[in-house]
Amino acid sequence: MRMGLYVTVFGSIVTLVGNYLFIPYWGIYAAAWTTLICYASMMVVTYFLGQKYYYIPYPVKKIGTYLLAMLLCFFMKMSIDAYSDSWTQGMQLLLRIPVAIILMILYVFFIVKMERKELKDIPLIGKYI
């Protein structure tokens, strides 16, 4: 099937155009973000093409919820890091590491809450939930 070829060419074009436009301004960060955008766009195109030819009932709402929760944790952590940039290095460590651990624990609790029914069906994990 030629669809894989077309998706790859599409991703290459996104990468080349993004790198050409943004690397002069933001350097290596632009290359990283452009690559992320390239792969994300290829994933979306592949998902819709795949659903057209071979439907698989993915839990898109649940996946989107996890993605939004993860992004919320990420931006909260980045905000706290930006806020603490003017502090001493020791104070930064006292704030940044515990905040990262707390956000990770909250995210895990969120996933366990969302997946409680499915996790109960797993023999080893189910008895603890």
Steps between C-alpha positions, in 0.01 A plus 500: 500500500636840405339688789807446718713664234269801480488541877879484516538759225248721680700470823823577318350813349373615840846445649689673220270802487491533879876473531557746217265757652577468870860384552644845419297647787494229767783265407500145630171551686328569170635175358371306800155660491478463123580131529235459769243679284602287201449173686177619659358604163607169345331318788174689447501444124581132546225464760233642269620303199514185708149556633377547146638168375502288816288629786631441851295643789774687683395674824578843355328697777692313769830546317424870457420530870834341591680730260332809643577392857863440407525839330344666804763340724775599256396865486454515877854368544640742242324791670646407836845460345474844340381651827794354693774601253604795714548285810823340614582158366431331833158660530421401143576136579286517812207619291538342158559137593213467750264679261597263219444199726163632620385568144606151393313342792189704419520390137532134601202533736303658216579208270413245769169677558422505128605137445367352825268251329766373259767483770278285723501233229879462521572226757807646667388864500127449544518386861667827605247732338 
